[in-house]
């Protein structure tokens, strides 16, 4: 097996380990994080209904105008703040955090901390 296949399998297993413990409801949606090298994305998901409540990413026009590069900590903080503002406007205060296959460190931690500061509880 080549290394890319093994890396994808490890990431998938790590993601499933987290997802088995975390599920979103309409009262407490799941805050899911995806990061690539160039951008970071976050969304609130109601798993019972199978719907996305709101989302934010470093590709959004409001954020991309303020930053040079979408794959850094500053971009993650802006995404977390924007997501929290949109969630509060929709009436969501409490969420469960789904870090996916990523460590709670760096950009993922910055996004979570800024979402907390902007009004989300998790």
Secondary structure, DSSP 8 states (H G I E B T S, - for coil): --HHHHHHHHHHHHHHHHHTT----SSSEEEEEEE-SS-EEEEEEETTTTEEEEEEETTSHHHHTT-S-TTSHHHHHHHHHHHHHHHHHTT--BEEEE-TTS-SSTHHHHHHHHHHHTT-B-
